[in-house]
Amino acid sequence: MKVCTKCKVERTIENSWKGSTYCKNCYNEWKRNDRDKNKEKISEQRKVNWKKNNGRTCKECGEIFVGKGLKREFCSTRCRLLGSIEKKNGCWEWMEPTHPNGYGYTTCYETNKREHVHRVSFRLFRGDIPEGLYVCHKCDNRKCIAPDHLFLGTAQENMLDAKSKGRMEHVKLMACKGEKNPNSKLDDEKVRCIRKEISEGIKCTVIARKYGVRSTLIYYIRDGKAWKHLK
């Protein structure tokens, strides 16, 4: 005979649960109720133990975290931003990789998406960005992610801001037609010669090799899609 530690009733060995101090009835009741209540506690304890045994220390805040990626050094996107800047003249300059256009980028740990870092900074320190709006710089420093140096604006406001700061000169040059465009390899005289050679039946690929341009450009000149302004 065994005494159940829960109901305090003597049970035979057949009615006792093997390896437990409960009888079969009390064990089944515990299995239905008590174990379900403790699931959350057990799950939280497992997370604590996993974090303790496999965690890493954040370089910025010093907290222990568990994250994907062997090279991850920060516990959150916020800490990554604060730990990857250099403060110069009031600006928070991004010291990590940048696009060829000068803007920095990063991958948000929470969404696992790559974004421009100044947009991430604005969202973390200032608030959400409404759809269709741009994040512009007051300091005109593309590497800067200081929240106080960022503001929201429409596409038109962004262009007007760039124009007022003298950053649209290259756009004016690219808008120039024909030989006035600094990137053009041809001039008016060469284009007239190309048109004449095309009318004589010379292949476009041969003409392209002669003038050092792509054959696509010669086809566009032939079809009137390029150098349309030249009569």
Secondary structure in CASP SS format (residue, H / E / C, confidence):
PFRMAT SS
TARGET T0000
AUTHOR 0000-0000-0000
METHOD secondary structure of the structure
MODEL  1
M C 1.00
K E 1.00
V E 1.00
C C 1.00
T C 1.00
K C 1.00
C C 1.00
K C 1.00
V C 1.00
E E 1.00
R E 1.00
T C 1.00
I C 1.00
E C 1.00
N C 1.00
S E 1.00
W C 1.00
K C 1.00
G C 1.00
S C 1.00
T C 1.00
Y C 1.00
C E 1.00
K H 1.00
N H 1.00
C H 1.00
Y H 1.00
N H 1.00
E H 1.00
W H 1.00
K H 1.00
R H 1.00
N C 1.00
D H 1.00
R H 1.00
D H 1.00
K H 1.00
N C 1.00
K H 1.00
E H 1.00
K H 1.00
I H 1.00
S H 1.00
E H 1.00
Q H 1.00
R H 1.00
K H 1.00
V H 1.00
N H 1.00
W H 1.00
K H 1.00
K H 1.00
N H 1.00
N H 1.00
G C 1.00
R E 1.00
T E 1.00
C C 1.00
K C 1.00
E C 1.00
C C 1.00
G C 1.00
E C 1.00
I E 1.00
F E 1.00
V C 1.00
G C 1.00
K C 1.00
G C 1.00
L C 1.00
K C 1.00
R C 1.00
E C 1.00
F C 1.00
C C 1.00
S C 1.00
T H 1.00
R H 1.00
C H 1.00
R H 1.00
L H 1.00
L H 1.00
G C 1.00
S C 1.00
I E 1.00
E E 1.00
K E 1.00
K E 1.00
N C 1.00
G C 1.00
C E 1.00
W E 1.00
E E 1.00
W E 1.00
M C 1.00
E C 1.00
P C 1.00
T E 1.00
H C 1.00
P C 1.00
N C 1.00
G C 1.00
Y C 1.00
G E 1.00
Y E 1.00
T E 1.00
T E 1.00
C C 1.00
Y C 1.00
E C 1.00
T C 1.00
N C 1.00
K C 1.00
R E 1.00
E E 1.00
H E 1.00
V H 1.00
H H 1.00
R H 1.00
V H 1.00
S H 1.00
F H 1.00
R H 1.00
L H 1.00
F H 1.00
R C 1.00
G C 1.00
D C 1.00
I C 1.00
P C 1.00
E C 1.00
G C 1.00
L C 1.00
Y E 1.00
V E 1.00
C E 1.00
H E 1.00
K C 1.00
C C 1.00
D C 1.00
N C 1.00
R C 1.00
K C 1.00
C E 1.00
I C 1.00
A C 1.00
P H 1.00
D H 1.00
H H 1.00
L E 1.00
F E 1.00
L E 1.00
G E 1.00
T C 1.00
A H 1.00
Q H 1.00
E H 1.00
N H 1.00
M H 1.00
L H 1.00
D H 1.00
A H 1.00
K H 1.00
S H 1.00
K C 1.00
G C 1.00
R C 1.00
M C 1.00
E H 1.00
H H 1.00
V H 1.00
K H 1.00
L H 1.00
M H 1.00
A C 1.00
C C 1.00
K C 1.00
G H 1.00
E H 1.00
K H 1.00
N C 1.00
P C 1.00
N C 1.00
S C 1.00
K C 1.00
L C 1.00
D C 1.00
D H 1.00
E H 1.00
K H 1.00
V H 1.00
R H 1.00
C H 1.00
I H 1.00
R H 1.00
K H 1.00
E H 1.00
I H 1.00
S H 1.00
E C 1.00
G C 1.00
I C 1.00
K C 1.00
C H 1.00
T H 1.00
V H 1.00
I H 1.00
A H 1.00
R H 1.00
K H 1.00
Y H 1.00
G C 1.00
V C 1.00
R C 1.00
S H 1.00
T H 1.00
L H 1.00
I H 1.00
Y H 1.00
Y H 1.00
I H 1.00
R H 1.00
D H 1.00
G C 1.00
K C 1.00
A C 1.00
W C 1.00
K C 1.00
H C 1.00
L C 1.00
K C 1.00
END
